[in-house]
Amino acid sequence: MGSTVNTVGYYCGRIGEGILGEPQNSLTNLAFIAAALWAFGQWRQGENRDPLILAAVLAGGAIGLGSVIFHSHPTPLTLQIDLWPIQIFGLGVIFLVAQRGFGLGLWGAGLAVLGFAAIRQLWVALLHPGLLGGGITHVPALVVLLGSGVILWRRGHPLGRALVGAAGLYVLALNARAADLMICDAFPWGTHWLWHLLTAGVVATLLHGLVRHGKARDDLHRY
């Protein structure tokens, strides 16, 4: 009962039946919703009421909703409900960073997203998805966050600091996820709940950076 590794995932902490079978994993998803509400407040009060950034805020909140559904009733179907908001948010952030941080136009930013998606799929195909407690699939996103953040920071773009900060939290989150199954026998609740809290911090940091420093520039190339 302490793990779903043989059913639909690579995590520990299911200690009972029904929708409250893993309360620590379900309830910590509220952190994503809190992060999205906080970012929405910043977006509404600021001058940069960009609809694309609002879409990223909504996608960040949807991560929490999808994960609550999955951890309340883990099945192959609800796993997809959990995964899709994460993918949409991640690709959306890459698009916005490419456009707002690096000054790419619509087609350039779109190609950056497609390139990342292709590389990530190759990465996932080559490696066992259970490595790092399933966190191995997140490594490409971490590399892009850190690399983009360092480049933008060195260029003096304030969005760079947010990306580097988010990457730092991401590293901590991946360590928590990797430790989860290793300590499951001794600590049945595991550390997957800590993965939720830390990745909610990643989402909050990214949304804060985009709301504050992701304003579209008038001189962006259209293509």
MILUMMI-937316 format. One record per residue (C-alpha): residue number from 1; chain; y, z, x. Coordinates in steps of 0.25 Angstrom, whole numbers, plus 5000, padded with zeros to 4 digits. Each point is the difference from the previous one (the first is absolute). Example, Ala and Ser with C-alpha at 12.3 -4.5 7.8 and 13.67 -1.06 7.14 Angstrom:
<sites>
SITE    n  chain    c2    c3    c1
SITE    1      A  4982  5031  5049
SITE    2      A  5014  4998  5006
</sites>
This chain:
<sites>
SITE    n  chain    c2    c3    c1
SITE    1      A  5000  5000  5000
SITE    2      A  5009  5002  5012
SITE    3      A  5002  4986  5003
SITE    4      A  5001  4986  4994
SITE    5      A  4996  4993  5013
SITE    6      A  4987  4995  4993
SITE    7      A  5006  4995  4987
SITE    8      A  5014  4994  5001
SITE    9      A  5008  5006  5012
SITE   10      A  5001  5006  5013
SITE   11      A  5006  5014  4997
SITE   12      A  4996  5014  4997
SITE   13      A  5004  5010  4989
SITE   14      A  4993  4997  4987
SITE   15      A  4995  5014  4997
SITE   16      A  4997  4998  4985
SITE   17      A  4998  4991  4988
SITE   18      A  5011  4994  4991
SITE   19      A  5015  4997  5002
SITE   20      A  5002  5013  5007
SITE   21      A  4988  4998  5010
SITE   22      A  5010  4999  5012
SITE   23      A  5013  5007  4995
SITE   24      A  5006  5000  5014
SITE   25      A  4998  4985  5002
SITE   26      A  5005  4997  4986
SITE   27      A  5012  5010  5000
SITE   28      A  5006  4996  5013
SITE   29      A  5002  4986  4995
SITE   30      A  5012  5006  4993
SITE   31      A  5007  4999  5013
SITE   32      A  5001  4985  4999
SITE   33      A  5006  5001  4987
SITE   34      A  5010  5011  5005
SITE   35      A  5004  4991  5012
SITE   36      A  5002  4988  4990
SITE   37      A  5009  5008  4991
SITE   38      A  5008  5005  5012
SITE   39      A  5002  4986  5005
SITE   40      A  5004  4995  4986
SITE   41      A  5010  5011  5000
SITE   42      A  5006  4995  5013
SITE   43      A  4999  4986  4995
SITE   44      A  5007  5002  4987
SITE   45      A  5011  5009  5007
SITE   46      A  5003  4990  5011
SITE   47      A  5007  4987  5002
SITE   48      A  4987  4992  5003
SITE   49      A  4994  4998  4987
SITE   50      A  4991  4989  5005
SITE   51      A  4989  4996  4989
SITE   52      A  4990  4997  5012
SITE   53      A  5002  5014  5005
SITE   54      A  4998  5006  4986
SITE   55      A  4987  4992  4999
SITE   56      A  4996  5007  5013
SITE   57      A  5003  5014  4994
SITE   58      A  4992  4997  4988
SITE   59      A  4988  4995  5009
SITE   60      A  5001  5013  5008
SITE   61      A  4999  5008  4987
SITE   62      A  4988  4991  4995
SITE   63      A  4992  5004  5012
SITE   64      A  5000  5015  4995
SITE   65      A  4996  4995  4986
SITE   66      A  4989  4991  5005
SITE   67      A  4994  5011  5009
SITE   68      A  5001  5010  4989
SITE   69      A  4991  4991  4992
SITE   70      A  4990  4998  5011
SITE   71      A  4999  5014  5004
SITE   72      A  4998  5005  4986
SITE   73      A  4989  4990  4997
SITE   74      A  4995  4993  5013
SITE   75      A  4993  4987  4997
SITE   76      A  5001  4986  5006
SITE   77      A  5010  4996  4989
SITE   78      A  5009  5011  5002
SITE   79      A  4999  4998  5015
SITE   80      A  5007  4987  4998
SITE   81      A  5011  5007  4991
SITE   82      A  5002  5009  5012
SITE   83      A  5001  4989  5011
SITE   84      A  5008  4989  4993
SITE   85      A  5013  5008  4999
SITE   86      A  4999  5004  5015
SITE   87      A  4998  4986  5004
SITE   88      A  5012  4995  4991
SITE   89      A  5009  5011  5006
SITE   90      A  4996  4997  5015
SITE   91      A  5002  4985  4998
SITE   92      A  5013  5002  4993
SITE   93      A  5005  5009  5011
SITE   94      A  4996  4990  5011
SITE   95      A  5008  4989  4992
SITE   96      A  5012  5009  4999
SITE   97      A  5000  5004  5014
SITE   98      A  4998  4985  5005
SITE   99      A  5012  4996  4991
SITE  100      A  5010  5012  5001
SITE  101      A  4996  5005  5014
SITE  102      A  4997  4987  5007
SITE  103      A  5009  4991  4992
SITE  104      A  4989  4990  4995
SITE  105      A  5002  4992  4988
SITE  106      A  4991  4999  4988
SITE  107      A  4990  4991  5006
SITE  108      A  5000  5006  5014
SITE  109      A  4998  5014  4994
SITE  110      A  4989  4994  4991
SITE  111      A  4993  4994  5012
SITE  112      A  5001  5014  5007
SITE  113      A  4993  5006  4988
SITE  114      A  4989  4989  5000
SITE  115      A  4998  5001  5015
SITE  116      A  4998  5016  4999
SITE  117      A  4991  4998  4988
SITE  118      A  4991  4990  5008
SITE  119      A  4999  5009  5012
SITE  120      A  4997  5012  4992
SITE  121      A  4989  4993  4993
SITE  122      A  4994  4996  5013
SITE  123      A  5001  5014  5005
SITE  124      A  4993  5006  4988
SITE  125      A  4989  4989  5001
SITE  126      A  4997  5003  5015
SITE  127      A  5000  5015  4999
SITE  128      A  4992  5010  4992
SITE  129      A  5009  5005  4988
SITE  130      A  4995  5014  5002
SITE  131      A  5006  5002  5013
SITE  132      A  5010  5011  5001
SITE  133      A  4995  5004  4986
SITE  134      A  5005  4987  4994
SITE  135      A  5013  5001  5007
SITE  136      A  4997  4988  5010
SITE  137      A  5005  4990  4989
SITE  138      A  5014  5007  5002
SITE  139      A  5001  4998  5015
SITE  140      A  5006  4986  4999
SITE  141      A  5011  5005  4991
SITE  142      A  5003  5011  5010
SITE  143      A  5001  4991  5011
SITE  144      A  5010  4991  4992
SITE  145      A  5008  5012  4996
SITE  146      A  5001  5006  5014
SITE  147      A  5003  4987  5007
SITE  148      A  5010  4995  4990
SITE  149      A  5007  5014  5000
SITE  150      A  5001  5000  5015
SITE  151      A  5006  4986  5001
SITE  152      A  5010  5003  4989
SITE  153      A  5004  5013  5006
SITE  154      A  5002  4994  5014
SITE  155      A  5009  4990  4992
SITE  156      A  5008  5011  4994
SITE  157      A  4995  4997  4986
SITE  158      A  5000  5014  4992
SITE  159      A  4987  4995  4993
SITE  160      A  4993  5001  5013
SITE  161      A  5000  5015  5000
SITE  162      A  4994  5001  4986
SITE  163      A  4989  4991  5004
SITE  164      A  4997  5008  5013
SITE  165      A  5000  5013  4992
SITE  166      A  4991  4994  4990
SITE  167      A  4990  4996  5011
SITE  168      A  5000  5014  5006
SITE  169      A  4996  5005  4986
SITE  170      A  4990  4989  4999
SITE  171      A  4993  5004  5013
SITE  172      A  4999  5015  4995
SITE  173      A  4995  4995  4986
SITE  174      A  4989  4991  5007
SITE  175      A  4996  5012  5008
SITE  176      A  4998  5008  4988
SITE  177      A  4992  4989  4993
SITE  178      A  4991  4999  5013
SITE  179      A  4997  5015  5000
SITE  180      A  4997  5001  4985
SITE  181      A  4985  4996  5000
SITE  182      A  4998  5008  5013
SITE  183      A  5003  5013  4995
SITE  184      A  4995  4998  4986
SITE  185      A  4987  5009  5001
SITE  186      A  5009  5011  5005
SITE  187      A  5012  4998  4991
SITE  188      A  4995  4993  4987
SITE  189      A  5014  4996  4996
SITE  190      A  5002  4992  5012
SITE  191      A  5014  4995  5005
SITE  192      A  5001  4987  4991
SITE  193      A  5011  5008  4993
SITE  194      A  5008  5001  5012
SITE  195      A  4999  4985  5002
SITE  196      A  5006  4999  4986
SITE  197      A  5012  5009  5004
SITE  198      A  5002  4994  5013
SITE  199      A  5000  4986  4995
SITE  200      A  5009  5004  4989
SITE  201      A  5009  5004  5011
SITE  202      A  4999  4986  5006
SITE  203      A  5003  4994  4987
SITE  204      A  5013  5009  4998
SITE  205      A  5005  4997  5014
SITE  206      A  4998  4985  4998
SITE  207      A  5007  5000  4987
SITE  208      A  5011  5008  5005
SITE  209      A  5002  4991  5011
SITE  210      A  5000  4988  4991
SITE  211      A  5010  5006  4990
SITE  212      A  5009  5004  5011
SITE  213      A  4999  4989  5010
SITE  214      A  4993  4988  4993
SITE  215      A  5012  4993  4994
SITE  216      A  4999  4985  4999
SITE  217      A  5010  4994  5010
SITE  218      A  5009  4988  4995
SITE  219      A  4996  4992  5013
SITE  220      A  4985  5000  4998
SITE  221      A  4994  4986  5001
SITE  222      A  4994  4995  4987
SITE  223      A  4988  4994  5007
</sites>
